[in-house]
Amino acid sequence: MTANDTPVLLRPQQPLGPRLFRWAMFVAIVVPTIWGALGLNVSMDRLLGAPGDVFAIVRRLAEPDLSPEAVQRVMPKVMESVFIAWIGTLIGALFSFPMAFLAAKNISSRTVSNVTRQILNAIRAVPELLVAMVLIPVTGLGAWTGTLALGIHSIGTLGKLSSEVIEGIDPGPVEAVASVGGGPIARMRFAVVPQVIPNIVAYWLYRFEINIRASAVLGVVGAGGIGAELISQLRFRDYSRAGTVLFLTVFAVLVVDTLSARVRRRIISGHREPGPVSAFIAAAWWQRALMLAGGAVAVGLVVFLAVQLQTYVPPIR
């Protein structure tokens, strides 16, 4: 064997199946993308000019009008969106809780479970915006229409999530209650509900966060909330006032999301977190200074809004 007879390592051939699958996925992504772009009649000039136009609008929206008059006009609508989301979530929680037990396969019979699941799927398949448009001829324009739309859609979503929680329970406590002669109601009360209620309540709070964002969109069709005010300002190209609407809406959503996330963690974890006084004492000096400064800013903002709004809270009409 000479020096030139060194063995050559050949690259192993990949099976034909994975290669065909990758090419099929490539075609399945590229072809619909090209077809959709052609169907939208998107010209190259508009596509290249879109970033500049979007940047110009965003720059004007980033300069909100935070004058007392603007805040006093917009803030009641923001609070109305929060109230719509809250009542809609309560409606969804009230009706989805019993339906979740009917939909759970380990609680109900197969027929009842399948029928209830299909009802929840049908409710969840209809978007909130379409539900509001269907309800407007019956309930009229206003916040009550948006509340019912969010409540109906929340029934489908919360019912599905809650039924999955119920199906994942530990059967041990149920068998223990049954072994001492407990009937179906006793098993439900003492073995099932204590296991599922923390996660179900956490889902309720999470749905409340989603409904706040959805309530802002419902105002576009006249179902109450901040959406109508935003569309009105954008139609008149008053981007400064539209920026005010977006700023206050985002602020309200962030506050609610932060508080809701903290409560959900507390519920799911089941342990008591350190109180604010203990956390303040244990913090470093610069952390305490930041806490005091943040608290002062928060108190000042609350006082400012209370004075501007004259402690007015709009009722849900």
Secondary structure as GFF3:
##gff-version 3
##sequence-region A 1 317
A	DSSP	three_ten_helix	3	5	.	.	.	ID=ss1
A	DSSP	alpha_helix	16	39	.	.	.	ID=ss2
A	DSSP	alpha_helix	44	61	.	.	.	ID=ss3
A	DSSP	alpha_helix	68	103	.	.	.	ID=ss4
A	DSSP	alpha_helix	110	125	.	.	.	ID=ss5
A	DSSP	alpha_helix	128	139	.	.	.	ID=ss6
A	DSSP	alpha_helix	143	167	.	.	.	ID=ss7
A	DSSP	alpha_helix	171	179	.	.	.	ID=ss8
A	DSSP	alpha_helix	184	187	.	.	.	ID=ss9
A	DSSP	pi_helix	188	192	.	.	.	ID=ss10
A	DSSP	alpha_helix	193	218	.	.	.	ID=ss11
A	DSSP	three_ten_helix	219	221	.	.	.	ID=ss12
A	DSSP	alpha_helix	227	235	.	.	.	ID=ss13
A	DSSP	alpha_helix	239	269	.	.	.	ID=ss14
A	DSSP	alpha_helix	276	282	.	.	.	ID=ss15
A	DSSP	alpha_helix	285	309	.	.	.	ID=ss16
###
